[in-house]
């Protein structure tokens, strides 16, 4: 076997050599060392596997890597992950159909949310029939400017939403439309024609 190099006290990955272990017997005799793993387990490892970097833990490192890969795969099928990917795409990919309205006009994703794990920690699971919405459509994506919203809330928050004030009450065209039972297009035309909201309100009150 030649001169044996003393490995006691030497670290290999998660393994720390603590003592000499009995060598293997038979046709091929191999030196072995007792090691403690960072996870607390003790294991006897061939000296050759230690020196060649083949042994870096008691096996917990491999299990952790496999577990992380499985977890990542599971997350990639969730609605929250799909929303994160969609957000990232419209802000960073010029080939994305919505890029001109997001990344193309300077809307970006905050540094923290470049990691899905951080995004998920802040936003959690995406509720059914909701999507990612920015509270201020002129600001970037980040934990202080985003929430899960219904389609109606999303529509009301669009940059193109027209807000009309009547008797101290401010609502978008879509919100007035739902309240008055008139199509958004009709509300807009009547408002543009009259320059104020009163005729629409009178029509609504008579119909009631």
Residue pairs with C-beta under 8 A, 6 or more apart in sequence:
1 23
1 29
1 31
4 31
4 47
5 47
7 17
7 33
7 47
7 50
8 17
8 18
8 19
8 20
8 33
9 16
9 17
10 16
10 17
11 17
12 35
12 50
12 53
12 55
12 56
13 53
13 55
13 56
13 57
13 61
14 37
14 38
14 39
14 56
14 57
14 58
14 60
14 61
15 35
15 36
15 37
15 43
15 45
15 50
15 55
15 56
15 57
15 58
16 35
16 36
17 33
17 34
17 35
17 50
18 33
18 34
18 35
18 36
18 42
19 33
19 34
20 31
20 32
20 33
20 34
21 32
21 33
21 34
21 44
22 32
23 29
23 30
23 31
23 32
24 30
24 32
24 46
30 46
30 47
30 48
31 46
31 47
31 48
32 44
32 45
32 46
32 47
33 44
33 45
33 47
33 50
34 42
34 43
34 44
35 42
35 43
35 44
35 45
35 50
35 58
36 42
37 43
37 57
37 58
37 60
38 57
38 60
39 57
39 58
39 60
41 58
41 60
42 58
43 58
43 59
45 55
46 55
48 54
49 55
75 81
75 116
75 120
78 125
78 126
79 125
79 126
80 119
80 120
80 123
80 124
80 125
80 126
81 116
81 120
82 126
83 126
83 131
83 132
84 113
84 116
84 119
84 120
86 132
87 109
87 113
87 132
87 141
88 109
88 114
89 96
89 98
90 96
90 98
90 99
90 101
90 102
90 103
91 99
91 102
91 103
91 107
91 108
91 109
91 141
92 103
92 108
92 109
93 99
93 103
94 103
94 104
96 102
96 103
101 107
107 139
107 140
107 141
108 140
108 141
109 140
109 141
109 142
110 140
110 141
110 142
110 143
112 118
112 119
112 122
112 142
112 143
113 119
113 122
113 141
113 142
113 143
122 143
123 132
123 143
123 146
123 148
126 132
126 148
127 148
129 150
129 151
130 148
130 149
130 150
131 148
131 149
131 151
131 154
132 141
132 146
132 148
132 149
133 146
133 147
133 148
133 149
133 153
133 154
133 157
134 140
134 141
134 145
134 146
134 157
135 145
135 146
135 147
135 157
136 145
137 157
137 158
137 159
138 159
139 145
149 157
152 174
152 178
155 161
155 172
155 174
156 172
156 174
156 175
161 172
161 173
161 174
162 172
162 173
162 188
163 170
163 171
163 172
164 170
164 171
164 172
164 173
164 176
164 191
164 197
166 196
166 197
166 198
166 201
171 179
173 184
173 187
173 188
173 191
174 184
176 182
176 187
176 197
176 200
177 183
177 184
177 186
177 187
179 204
180 187
180 200
180 201
180 203
180 204
181 204
181 207
182 190
182 200
182 203
182 204
187 200
190 199
190 200
191 197
191 200
194 200
